[in-house]
Amino acid sequence: MADYDEKDIGIRLSDPATRRDAFAELVSQYSEQLYWQIRRIVLTHEDADDVLQNVFMKAWKNIDTFRSDSKLSTWLYRIAMNESIDFTRHKNALGMVSTDEDNVPSVSAQLLADEYFDGDQIQATLQEAIASLPEKQRMIFNMRYYDEMKYTDMSEILGTTVGALKASYHIAVKKISEYFKLRD
């Protein structure tokens, strides 16, 4: 995520007189980036919008607990990842989504039917392959591949060592490659 002037926003967020305006800037600055990260996890536009709204509601509710020793973007990213995971687990628990490999092709069909998805069959198949990954590998792959996030930033967000992240990313790439080979 872009580092625009987080210290200034952080100072303004801590002052009740400037908090609302600073939070509006925060929402404006990070909405699109968070939306796409969430969307890659929950897949549909409607679900991503719902989760994004929850992220900002949770951030607003807990703004007083933000520790300025970390970056606002990292804090928001962590909230977004947790909300996305919770949302996905909740849907899985209700039987609304299956993460079984036997049902993964429905991801492609679901994306191609989504009016907000502007990709082609190859991109839908890539999303299908990513969806077949275990949850943590999927998050790591998305952060590294799509957001080009540094391993050190990912480490701070996920609370995992850089070495473990590199290994997980490598394994995820290998699994995605194998997925495409099996489809040929």
C-alpha positions in Angstrom: 0.0 0.0 0.0 1.2 3.5 -0.7 2.8 5.4 2.1 1.4 8.9 1.6 1.6 10.7 4.9 0.5 8.3 7.5 2.1 10.1 10.4 0.0 13.2 9.7 -3.2 11.2 9.3 -2.3 9.3 12.5 -1.9 12.5 14.4 -5.2 13.9 13.1 -6.9 10.6 13.9 -5.8 10.8 17.5 -7.4 14.3 17.9 -11.2 14.1 18.3 -11.6 17.5 16.6 -10.0 16.3 13.3 -10.8 12.6 13.5 -13.7 12.5 11.1 -11.9 14.4 8.3 -8.8 12.3 8.8 -10.8 9.1 8.7 -12.5 10.2 5.5 -9.1 10.7 4.0 -8.0 7.3 5.2 -11.1 5.7 3.6 -10.4 7.6 0.4 -6.8 6.6 0.3 -7.2 2.9 1.0 -10.6 1.8 -0.3 -9.6 0.7 -3.7 -6.4 -1.2 -2.6 -8.3 -2.9 0.2 -11.2 -3.7 -2.0 -9.0 -5.6 -4.5 -7.2 -7.5 -1.8 -10.5 -8.5 -0.2 -12.0 -9.3 -3.6 -9.2 -11.8 -4.3 -10.1 -13.6 -1.2 -14.0 -13.5 -1.2 -14.2 -13.4 -5.0 -17.5 -11.6 -5.7 -18.0 -7.8 -5.9 -21.0 -7.8 -3.5 -19.1 -9.8 -0.8 -16.0 -7.6 -1.2 -18.1 -4.5 -0.8 -19.7 -5.9 2.4 -16.3 -7.0 3.9 -14.7 -3.6 3.0 -17.5 -1.8 4.8 -17.0 -4.0 7.8 -13.2 -3.3 7.7 -13.8 0.5 7.9 -16.5 0.1 10.5 -14.1 -2.0 12.6 -11.3 0.5 12.0 -13.5 3.4 13.1 -14.7 1.6 16.2 -11.1 0.7 17.2 -9.3 3.8 16.1 -8.4 4.6 19.7 -6.5 1.2 20.0 -4.3 2.0 17.0 -0.7 2.0 18.1 1.3 4.5 16.1 4.4 2.4 16.3 3.0 0.5 13.2 1.8 1.9 9.9 -1.9 2.7 9.4 -1.8 0.8 6.1 -0.4 -2.3 7.9 -3.1 -2.0 10.6 -5.9 -1.7 7.9 -4.5 -4.5 5.9 -4.5 -6.8 8.9 -8.1 -5.9 9.7 -9.0 -6.6 6.0 -7.3 -9.9 6.0 -9.0 -11.0 9.3 -12.4 -9.8 8.1 -12.0 -11.6 4.7 -10.9 -14.8 6.5 -13.8 -14.6 9.0 -16.3 -13.9 6.1 -15.0 -16.9 4.1 -15.1 -19.2 7.1 -18.6 -18.0 8.0 -19.8 -18.7 4.4 -18.1 -22.1 4.5 -19.7 -23.0 7.8 -23.1 -22.1 6.4 -22.4 -24.3 3.4 -22.6 -21.4 1.0 -19.2 -22.0 -0.5 -17.1 -25.0 -0.9 -13.3 -25.0 -0.9 -13.1 -28.6 -1.9 -10.9 -29.1 -5.0 -13.8 -31.0 -6.6 -15.9 -27.9 -6.5 -13.2 -25.3 -7.4 -14.2 -25.1 -11.1 -17.4 -23.3 -9.9 -15.1 -20.4 -9.0 -14.4 -19.9 -12.6 -18.0 -20.1 -13.6 -19.0 -17.8 -10.7 -16.4 -15.2 -11.8 -17.3 -15.3 -15.5 -21.0 -14.8 -14.5 -20.1 -11.8 -12.3 -20.9 -8.6 -14.2 -18.1 -6.8 -12.3 -15.4 -9.4 -13.4 -13.7 -8.0 -16.5 -11.2 -10.9 -17.0 -11.1 -13.7 -19.5 -11.1 -17.5 -19.1 -7.4 -17.6 -18.3 -7.8 -15.1 -15.5 -10.8 -17.0 -14.2 -8.7 -20.2 -14.3 -5.9 -18.4 -12.4 -8.5 -17.4 -9.7 -9.7 -21.0 -9.7 -6.1 -22.2 -9.1 -5.6 -19.6 -6.4 -8.8 -20.7 -4.7 -7.5 -24.2 -4.6 -4.6 -23.2 -2.4 -4.8 -23.4 1.4 -6.0 -20.2 3.0 -2.6 -18.9 4.2 -0.8 -19.7 0.9 -3.7 -18.0 -1.0 -3.2 -14.8 1.1 0.6 -14.9 0.7 0.3 -15.4 -3.1 -2.2 -12.6 -3.5 -0.1 -10.1 -1.4 3.1 -10.9 -3.3 1.8 -11.5 -6.8 -0.9 -8.9 -7.1 0.2 -6.2 -4.6 3.9 -6.8 -5.0 4.2 -6.5 -1.3 7.6 -6.8 0.3 8.1 -9.9 2.5 9.0 -7.7 5.5 5.6 -6.0 5.2 3.8 -9.3 4.8 5.7 -10.6 7.9 4.3 -7.7 9.9 0.8 -8.2 8.7 0.7 -12.0 9.1 3.0 -12.4 12.0 5.1 -14.9 10.2 8.8 -15.0 9.4 10.2 -13.9 6.1 11.6 -17.3 5.4 8.3 -19.0 6.0 6.6 -16.5 3.7 9.1 -17.1 0.9 8.7 -20.9 1.2 4.9 -20.6 1.2 4.9 -18.3 -1.8 7.3 -20.7 -3.7 5.0 -23.7 -2.9 1.9 -21.7 -4.0 3.5 -20.8 -7.3 4.4 -24.4 -7.8 0.8 -25.6 -7.1 -0.6 -23.0 -9.4 1.7 -24.1 -12.2 0.7 -27.7 -11.6 -2.9 -26.7 -11.7 -2.5 -25.2 -15.2 -0.5 -28.2 -16.4 -3.3 -30.5 -15.4 -5.8 -28.3 -17.3 -3.9 -28.6 -20.6 
